[in-house]
């Protein structure tokens, strides 16, 4: 069984920075995509960023130039560096990975970590 554990959320002032981490554990053979999504209060879940195993990335327009997604394949971990944070970035952030074990390929989600941007 594979689990994702997120960390790094919290309260930050507008203009501040946070780095989220999401580590996968279990009987992992490989991980293809690693994604970040977010869900603001009263809204649906929104795609934020993705990184492929070869390092190719894509980000939603609203965070381009402010967020950076990266991964460490040796540690089965994905990061989201968030700079110049705005109140509208407030949301629960979820990581999502495509994980292969010896028996199956699964779409795994983390439990979410709260990011609050407020003065």
N, C-alpha and C positions, 0 to 999 in steps of 0.2 A: 504494500500500500504506500502511496506517495502523499506527502503533505507539503503544503507551502506555508511558511511562517513569515509574516511581514513585520517590519519594524521601522521606526524613524518618524512616525507622525507626531503631531503636537500642535501647540498654539504658537503662532509667529505673527509679528507685526507686518503690515503692508511694506513691501520692498525687501523683506527678509528672505532667507533661504532655508531649505530643508532638503535632506537626502533620505529617500525611502529605500529600503532593502527588502528583498524577498528571496528566501532561501528554500530550495526544494530538498527534501530528504526522503529516503526510502530506497528501494531496489531499482535504481535508475540506470538505464542503459544509455540513453541520450535524451536531450531536450532540443526540440526544433525551435518553435517560436516562443518568445517571452513578451508578454504584453502588460501594459498598465491601463486600467479603466478607472473611472471615477463616477460617483453618484452624489450629486448635490441634493440638499433637502427639497423634497417635493418634485424632483426631476428623475428622469430615467437614467440608466447607466450609460456613460459616454466613453467612447474610445479615446485614449490619450496618446499612447505611444506603443510602438512595437520594434523588436529587434530580432533579426534572424540569426541562425547559428553562425553565419559568416560575417555578422556584424552590420549588415545593412539595416538601416533604421528608417522609420517613418513616424512623424508626429502630427497631431491635429494642428490646424493653423493657429488656433488660439494660444498655443504654448510654444510655437516655434520661436527660437531666439532666446527663450527663457528656461526651457526644460532640456535636459539631456538624458537619454536612456543609454545604459551600457550593461554589459554582462561579463561575468567571469565563469567560463565553462567548467573550469577545474573545481569551482566551488558550487556549481549549479545555482548561481545567484544572479539576480537582475537588480539593477539600481535605477533610481529616478532622481536625478539632481534637479531641484527646482529653485530657480532664482527669480528675483524681482516679483515675488508673489503678490497677488491681488486678492481682495476680498472675494471675488467671483471664483477663485480657485478653491474655496472652501468646499470640501466634499469628503466622503469616505473613498479612499483609494484602494483598488483591488489589483492584485497581480494575477496573471493567468498564463499558464504554460502548456505546451504540447509535449507530454512526457511519454517516452517509450520505456517499458519494462521488458522483461524477457517474454511476456505473454500478451501484451496489449499496448496500444497507443491510446492515451487518455488526455482529455482536456480538463486540466485541474485548476481550481480557483483557490485563492487565499481567503482569509476571513475578513480582510479589510482593515485599514488603519485610518484613523480620523486626522484630517488636516484642517485646521481652522486658521484663517487669516483675518486678524482683527486687531484694531488698536485699543 
